[in-house]
Amino acid sequence: MSDVLEIETDVLVAGGGPAGTWAALRAADAGADVVLVDKGWCGASGATAAAGTGVWYVEPDPQAREEAMASREALGGYLADRAWMGRVLDETYAGMNEFAARGRYPFPVDDDGRQIRRGVQGPEYMRRMRMLVRRAGVRILDHSPLLELLTDADGAVVGAAGQRRQAGGDYRIRAGAVVLATGGCAFASGALGTHVDTGDGTLAAAEVGAHLSGMEFSNAYAIAPAHSSVTKTAYYSYASFYRADGTVLEGAGSTRGRSVIARTLLSEPVLARLDHAGPAEREAMRCGQPNFFLAFDRAGIDPFTDRFPITLLAEGTVRGTGGIALASTACDTDVPGLYAAGDVATREYICGGFTGGGSHNAAWALSSGSWAGRAAAAHARTVADRRRAAVPAGGAGLRPAGGEGITAREMVREVQDQVLPYDLNYLRHGDRLAPALETLHGLWREARAGLADADPWRAREAAAMTAVARWMYTAALARDESRGMHKREDRPGSDPTWHHRLDVGGLDEPWTRSAALEVAA
């Protein structure tokens, strides 16, 4: 009896967060047979399920829309696309309205009794999305990480293979189209909900020929209490920051001034106190993000009156903008049969070189997931032969070329040594980036030669983190300026000649090339 679960379907969605569930729902709505695989448990896994999140939900008023689009353009280095922004605002507005009715989400109401749809509680949001997906007839395989994609003789993606962690054995799914919604890469930094975000889908896409964009804008670090993994940086807009001796840390801030915090943390502790929040804000914050306060309450700390030590946790492409480049607003890649949505896809189109948590991220997940699901269903209808020969595309971590072995745990630790320190990835300088990249190149060669683990998904996580780190630093060295969240101490200020996107790709030999700001509609 084979221990491989064989499935044939129209659309395979990899990832069970907001982007993946919206993709699965839209594909099923379009009449497709859909299978969704998730590394964790769909509905409770990932960054959104662990916290509350704002949503970029703006009424269709021309002035309000204009202000919404203009508000973040400068912060992102003017790399965003107004056409994409408009489409996302339209899709998000319609999607949240539908979710209120179809999902019966209990949005709060204002004084006039109108629902406020600018945010959701992650656990309840994802619980209801799982419910909607199942009602639509989607088959869900929980605890079933994707390991690799399958391609036909022409290079088109025709399915995927993975591991069934709890049920046992492996799976092999033939599909008319595949949507990658596996999340970003936070390099196992410990930020809440990001333990499943290790870049698996990014590596799988690159192995079949997809390329990436915006990877230099992947050095997001979020403020968190030193005793907690909850990264709710927006709350620190109400904070004052202090040195260990109690003096105010001048120039520190949650949006502008985070580099001051990072630089100070290299040599001494930094403390915060949310002392700018009034009674109304305090009540709203506790209602909006209960788990933010849980660790404080357990430790006997009142964050509004007591100073507490903080840290910065890397969130990489989860809160950065880099990811798989898209060929059009259908969220297709340049590989036939392959689509990408959510954090695994670049958010440059609506955010340029800077994003952050919630709001735009949530809108992008809903919108890109919806577009990818619909387009994947349409593509699947054009595939006549579902049984054509399929070749597994996975390499590093799955099929060692031969050589001295390195364990997944060892590789992850060595990658973290190159990407988590503030003076390497956040406070960037070419003289520090270059040797770090060389170290990562060496780790990739080791991954190719002998990376293995008793659990293949662990080895693939290690390989993916290594690959993502190499693309990130390759792009960071290539962009010879400071723009968005990419700040080079040796290249201060933006350069007009760099007002374009930067593609990156390649496995053994990473490459970069300039790319136009416009993407096909």
PyMOL commands that set and color helices and strands:
alter all, ss='L'
color gray80, all
select helices_A, chain A and resi 18-29+48-50+62-70+82-102+122-135+200-207+215-217+233-238+258-265+279-288+290-299+316-319+342-344+348-351+360-380+408-419+422-426+430-450+456-478+496-498
alter helices_A, ss='H'
color red, helices_A
select strands_A, chain A and resi 4-14+34-37+52-54+119-121+139-141+146-151+157-163+170-180+212-213+220-225+240-243+270-273+308-315+323-324+338-340+391-392+406-407+451-452+501-505+511-515
alter strands_A, ss='S'
color yellow, strands_A
deselect
rebuild
show_as cartoon
